[in-house]
Amino acid sequence: MNNYVVPVQIDGFTFKIPVSIVMKGDSYYYIVKEPKCDQQCTELKSKAIDIMRQRNITIIDAANNVLENINNKQLIEAVLYHILRDLRGYGVITVPLSDPNIEEIELNNWLYPITVVHRDYPGVRLMTNIRFNSEVEAKDFIMNMSKRGLPRSISLLKPYLETILPEGHRFTGTIWEITVGPTFSIRKFPPRPMTLEELIHLGMLKPSAAAYLWLTAELKGFIMISGPMGSGKTTLLSAIVSKLPLYSKIVTIEDTPEIKVPHPHWVRMFTREGDDERSRIDMFDLVKLAVRYRPDYIIVGEVRGEEVHALFQASALGHGMLTTFHASTPEELLIRLTNPPLNVNVGNLQLLTTVVFTAIRNGKRIVAGIVEPIINNGTVEFRNILMNTGDVDLEKSTKLKMISKAYGIDVKEEVIKREELLRSSKAVDYEIEEVIQ
């Protein structure tokens, strides 16, 4: 059993809510222990809300009005917590949304409890003791989310919602027709990007691999990070980007704001949905636009359409490129890139400097492979330069030799220098306020 406390902060109040992770059989459960709201608590809460609306006063003033003659400290805390939770928080999911250990929150069917994905159990969905009492309650919750996020609506004509909550988390939900009842999925993002030092500390990759990627990115290589969902692609990408020179100009292109760049010369671009072709702005449009900004580096959150062709063209023009992709092996990567709808010419793959494969193994996110595409007689060979120890074999790296020749530097010496810096840097302790995506 894993027990800890989640600090829930609402309107200047902090409530310490205990949470337990329990294993029963082969399943894990995420148990939230909120202050119990019995019948008296419910009545006082309803009375306070009525007074607030009738007199047009603040929540706290209304709560003080109904609680002034109550001496039971636990009851006072319960009433105040549930009023703030439901009116100013996120209702029943306030605790998991406040828990920095939680990466995803899902409702798949209102008849069943909400499930979560915890950072200590990547790839595993934990059942919770949180649930909606009715289909109407679940639907109303999703409708309220549409008002709290970016200005995107949900209606009979469009019964689904994709929005960003004020905290930066991605919310996707449906209310009817296209799913059996209301559903939603919330993807949470950490308040700041993790560093390469922290990822090394966590065992995601070795210092030599991190140093290789750092140098490759800095010298404007084309890095693609590929792997299944939840394997840490965006986290690794952001960590690499954080090592780019502060004087460099960086343009990021995303559907959903996930990437955070701690640089002053950062231009952030987003796609835009539209009812017709004229009003829609897609990644292909933005990559072409980004080139006109004369950036040193172009970062694309996830490539999955025709924008991949613009990426290869931009790379050929000398821009540093980083992006993520969904493929778990070099074979899958090649099939996806060279077949419809992407249809990348095999010859263009030599513009890729390196492909990093991330994975989840034994409940841990790792860099499972680093390959360099080499073209031989019109066919692609993916040369794996990551040894079984997790270190990079610099002697096998063809791309580093090309970089060495192009820049007139000793890349082996540069990688070793960066590796020593990464080893000597004090990695920030991985506290519970940070989450790996």
N, C-alpha and C positions, 0 to 999 in steps of 0.2 A: 504494500500500500504506500502511495506517495501523497503526503499531506503538505499543503502550503496555504498561504493567505494571499488573496487578491485585493489590492487596494482599489476600491471603486471611488472615483472622485467625481462628484456632481455638484455644481454651483458652490464650490468652496468647501463642501463637506467631504470628508473621507470616511468611507465605511470599509472595515476590514472583514472581508467575506471568506470564510474557510472553504477550501476545495479539496476533495480527495479523489485520487485515481485508484480504482479498485479493479482487480482482475477476478473474474468469475468464469471458470472453465477456460475457454479459449478467447473470451471477449474481455475488453477493457471498458470501464465505465468512468465517466467524468461526473462526479457528484458535487453539486453546488449546495452549500448550507446557508441560505439566506435567512435573515431574521423572519421568524414565523409570523404570518399575519392571520390571526384567528378572527372570529366574528366581530369582536370588539374593535380590533385593529381595522378591519374592513369598514365598519360603520364610521369610525373616526376619520378614516381616510376619505370616504365619500363626503362626509360633512365638511371637511376642510376644502375639498375641491369645489363644492357648491358655494361655500362662502367666498372663495377666491373669485369665482366667476360672477357672483351676484354683486359683490362690492368692488370688483375690479382692483383687487389688492394682490400683493406678491404671494407666492407659494409659502414662503417662510412666515409671513404675517398671518396667513390663513391657518397654518399649522400651529402657530403659537396660540391662536384664538381658541382652538379646540383642545389643545394640550395643556393649557395653563393650570388646570386643576388636577392633572394626572401626575401621580407620584411614582408610578411604575416606570423605571428607567428603560427596561427592555421594551415595554410597550411604546414608549415615546420614540425610541430608536427605530422600532419596526414601522410605526406610522410614517415617520419622517423619511425613512429609507424607501418605502414603497410608493409614497407620493412622488418623491424626486425621481425614483427609478422609472416610473410610468409616464411622468409628465416631462422630465428633462433628460432622462437617460434613454435607453433603448429597450424598455420593457423587460420581458423575460430573458432576453439575451444580453442584458447589461453586463453581467459578470464575465461570460466568455469573451465578450467584445473588449472588456477592460483587462483581461488576462493576457499579458505579453507572451505567454507560452502557447497560446492558441493561434494557429495559422489559418484555419478555415472553420466556418460555422455553416451548417446546412440543414435545411428542412426539405425532406423528400416527399413526405406525406404527413398532413396535419394529424392523422390518427396515431402517428408514432412519435416518440421523443426526438428532439433535435440531436444531431450528431456533430462532433467536432474533430478536428485533426490537431494533435498536440505536437510541439516541436521535439519532445523526447520520444515520440512514437511515430516517426514519419511514415507516411503511406498507410497508417492504420486509422480507421474511423472509430471514435469512442462514442458509445451511447451515453446520453446524459439523462438527468432527471428533470429536464426542462421540456415543457410541451405546451401547446396551445389547447385551450378548452373546447374550441369549435372551429369549423372551417371559416366562419365569418370573422372570428378573432384573428386568424392567420392572414386572411385576405386584407383586413383593415390594417394590420401591421405592415404589410407590403405596400399598401397605398400610402401610408404615412412615410415610409422610407423614400418614396418618390418625391415627397415634399422636402425632405431633409438633405437629399443629395444635390448634385448639380441639376440644373433645370431641364430634366428629361421626364416626360410624362408617361403614364400608363393608362390605357383606356380600352373600351370595347374594340376599337379599331386596331389597337396595338396592345395585346394582353401580356406583354412582357416588358421588363425594365432592366436597363443597364445604366448604372450611375456610380458616382464616387461620393462616399460619405464625407462629412467635414473632416474626419481624421485621416482621410486619404485611402480608406479601405474600399475595395471594389465590391459593389452589390449588384447581383443579378437575380431577378425574380420573375415569377409568372403568377397570374391570378386565376385564369381559367382557360378553357378551350384547347390550348396547345399542350396542357398537362392535366393529369387527373387531380384537380384541386390546386390550391396555391403551393408554390415551392420557392425556395431561394437558396442562394449560395453566397457567402461573404468571404472574400479573400483578403486577409489582413496583411498589412505591410509594416515593417519596422520604422521607427521614427528617424533613423539615420542608417546609411549603408554600412555594412560591415567591412572591415579592412582585410587585406590579405594576411596580415599578422594574426588576426582573430580566426580566420579560416584555417590557418596552419595550426593554431592552438587547438582548434576543434578536431583536427585530424582529417579535414576534407582534402588537403593536398600537402605535399612536401615543400620545403623552402626552395628546392631547386626547380620544381615545376612552377611555383609562383614566380620565381625570378625570371624564368624563361618567358612566361606570359607577360610579365611586366615589361621586359625588354622588347618583345615582339610588338606589343601595343604601342609603346613609346616611339618605336621606329616606324610607325604607321603601317604595320602589317594588317592583314585581314583575318580576324579571329572569329570563328563561329563556335558557339557553345551549344552543344546538342545533348538531348537526353529526355527522359519521360517527365511528365508533369510532377512538380513538387521535389525535383531532384537537386535544386539549388542553382539553376542556370542563371536566373536574374541576380541572385546574391553574388555569384562569382563574377558576373559581368560588372556589376556596380563596384566590386572590390578592385577589379583591374582598372576601371575608369578612374577611381580615386587616386591612382598612382600616376596618372598622366600629368605632364608639367602644368603648373598653375597658369602660365602665360598662354597656353594653347586655347584655341577657340573650339568649342564642342557643340554640336547640334544633336539633340536626341529626338527620335521620332517614335511615337507610341499610339496605340489605341487607348490604353488606360495608363494613367500616370503611375509608374512603378519605379522607374530609374531615378535616383537622386545623385546629382553631381555636385561635389563641394568645390566648384570652380567659379571664378567671377565672370568668365567669358562663356557663359552657357546660354544657348538658345533652345527652348523647349517647344516642340511642335506636336500637335495632336491631330489625328484623323477626325473627320466629321461625317456623321451619318446624314442621309438626305433622302427625301421621297423620290427624287429623280437624279439622273446623271449630272445635271447642271449644278445641283446643290451639294452633291457628295464630294468629299475630299478624302482620297485614300492615300495609303503609304507611298504608292508609286509617284503620285503628285508631289508629296512632301519630300521624297528623296531627291527628285529633280530640283525642287525649290531650294533644298538645303545646300546643294552644290553652289548655288549662286551667292550664298553667304560666305563663301571662301573659308570653310571650316578646316581646321587641322584634322578633326575626327568627326565621323558621323556614326551615331549609335542608334540602331534600330531594335526596339524592344523584342519583337519576334517577327521573323520573316516567314511568310506562308503564301505569297501571291506573286504577281508580276513585278513587284518592287525588287525582287531578287536580281532582276536584270539590271536595274538602275544601280543596285549596290555593286555589282561587278564592274559596271562602267565607271562608277565613282572611285572604286579601288584602283582601276587602271589609270585614273587621272592623278593618283598620288595621295588620295585622302586615306587616313587611317580608318579602318572599319571594324566595328564590333556588333555582333547580333546573336540572337538565340534561335534555336531551331528544334523541331520535334522529331528526333530519330535516335534510336538507342545504340545502333551499330553503324560502322562505315558502309555496310551493305545497304541498310535501310536508308542512310543518308544519300547514297548514290542513286538509288531507285527513286526517291522522292524528288531529288533535284533535277534529274535528267528526264523525267516522265511528266505527262500532263498532270496538273496545270502549269507547273513551273518551267519545264522544257529548257533547262540550262544546257548550253553547248558544253560537251565534255572538255573541250579545249579551254573554256573559261575557268574551269575548276582549278587550273594552275595558279590563278590569281588569289586563291585561298592560301593564306600562309599556314594556318593550322586549324584543326578542329579538335575541340576539347569535349570529351564525353563524360557527362555526370551520371551518377546512378545512386540508388539507395540499396545498401547491403547491410544486413544484420542491424537494421534500424538506424543506420548512419549514412549521411550523405557523403559521397566521395567523388573525386576525379578518377574515373575508371580507365581512361585512356586519353592520350594526346597523339593525334596522327597528323602527318603532313602529306597532302596529295601530290603525287608525282605522276606526270604524263609520260608513258612509255609506248611508242608506236600507236598513238591514238587511243590508248586505254589508260584508265586511272588506277594507280596503285596507292593505297593508303599506308604509309609507312609509320608504324607505331614507334614512337620514341620514348614511351614511358615504360620503365623497367618494372619488374615485379615488386621491387622495393618501394615503388612510388616516386622514385627519382627520375629525372630526365637524362637520357643518354645523349649528351651533346655531340658525341662523335657521329651518331646516326642522323643528326639533323641536317638535312640538305638545305632547308630554308635559312638556317642560321649562317651557313656558308655563303649563301647568296647575299644575305644582309651584310655580312662581313666585307664582302667584295664591293657592294654598292656604297657603303658608308666609310670604308677604309678603317674599320675598327676591329679590335680583337674581341669578338662577341663572347667567346668563352670566358675571357677575363671579365667582361661586363656582367655576364650571368653570375659568375662566382662572387663578384663585388656586391651585386644585389642580393644574392643568397645570404651573404654575411650580414648585410644590413637587416634583412628580414629576421635572421636568427637573433641578432643582438637587440632588435627593437622589442620593447616591453609590450607584449600583446595585452590589450585590455581584457581584464577578466570577463568571462562570459556570464554576466548577471542575467536575472530573469527578465529584465526590462528589454532585452534584445532578442529578436526572433530571426531565425534564418528562413528564407522563403524557399 
